[in-house]
Amino acid sequence: MTGSIWHPYTQMSEWKSFPNIVKGNGFWLVDSNGNRYLDGVASMWCNVWGHSKRELVSTINSQSKKIIHSSLFNLTNDQAETLAKKLVKISPGMNKVFYSDNGSTAMEIAFKIAIQYWQNIGQKNKTMFATLQNGYHGDTFGTMSVGFVPSFFAKFRKNMYKTIQIPFENSYRVSNIDEYYSQTLNKIEKQLSKNHTIAAFIMESGAQIAGGVNIYKDRFQSAISKICKKYNVLFILDEIATGFGRLGSLVEYKTQKSTPDIVAFGKMLTAGYLPMAATLVSKEIYDSFLGEYGQMKHLYHGHTFTGNTMACAVASKNLDMYQKTKLISKVNQSAIHLQKRLEEFWQIDAVGDIRHKGMLAAIELVSDRTKKTPISFAKSTNKIIFDEAKKHKIYLRTLGNIVMIIPPLAIPQKDLDFLIDGTIQTVKNVSKQL
Ligand SMILES: Cc1ncc(COP(=O)(O)O)c(C=O)c1O
């Protein structure tokens, strides 16, 4: 029997019980029966250094002795101030930081800021958002309306607000990729040139992940940023999953040569130790919110835990550790190894495509390589893969028919090899059931 918890994105009737994780040991999770699982999911794409990292634990401990939570309503605190300075420093073009506690709210904040920015400067008609199909920005109504993944959210469609969704298929299912990308850019330009109500164009930075792992071609994102500038539309980037090293860059929009007006970070911001996200804005955006109180230009938004001292302290330490250990160059070395080893998956017939960048790998499973038909079972593919992976002492969570390898960034090669070996074995065994 399962307990009293309703688990996320889970058909509860499929599960008799869940492994009960009682501790973390480096890159491993340990359950109450003493079973160990290598964390191939980076605990939902956020863990950086493995679990119970001494420096981070001691930062949390020592901060907890000073103050655990103090708010940013009428007050400030050194931990939030220091982190904000560091975030602005690493993020070209950004000037101020608004804190929240998860990626969805960080994106909601970005949307609200964008709408109000136009009102603040007297352009009240700019209220529409444009985006690419299959983007994902979270599970709240605002973020579902923008990042509409049909398989997740179709049931809520009627309750969402209207957005412009530019068709954008996964490259795997496109026959001429160059042509497709240029057509997509044309469609974006057409929309932005004719529709003067568009407040912002919103997209994930570097790759769409939850909507099916679609890694952008070079210069695509920068081309979109240029179109936005040309037509006076704000450019909002979501780096919740792709920032802080996942794709081999600390700030992915620098690699993509596309400076946004607003950007959101989350997940790995605190190394995955405490819940926090941040929305950063340019000086131009921020300045538009300044004025006399009676003008009501200020932002009506705030959360109980906005600027939580513990989360800010651990995020600040995390960023220092990225720099001190040169983590990003290590990530790029690990990424080369990962890429080489991914080739081994091709020996399995069910593998239709392998997509990879940095420490993100997606292995798409199909029942027919030519037709690219996604594999399907009576039970959820996730459950089947999870159960099999457990036998190989690894923790995997698939996205439908896509097996993801998303380890903590600092994973040593020995553990990475263990994870890859286990994933190969898992996919092999599961595909025999087809
Ligand atoms: C790109 C992106 N944006 C936003 C979110 C939402 O973040 P959270 O789950 O912290 O609300 C996610 C979560 O996976 C994400 O991948």
The ligand as an ORCA input file, in Angstrom:
! r2SCAN-3c Opt
* xyz 0 1
  C      12.172     24.796    -18.408
  C      11.389     24.696    -17.147
  N      10.735     25.768    -16.697
  C      10.023     25.751    -15.556
  C       9.943     24.595    -14.817
  C       9.094     24.567    -13.581
  O       9.901     24.508    -12.468
  P       9.286     23.971    -11.077
  O       9.045     22.515    -11.263
  O      10.376     24.274    -10.090
  O       8.048     24.745    -10.826
  C      10.620     23.446    -15.240
  C      10.547     22.191    -14.466
  O      10.928     21.140    -14.881
  C      11.351     23.494    -16.447
  O      11.979     22.412    -16.917
*
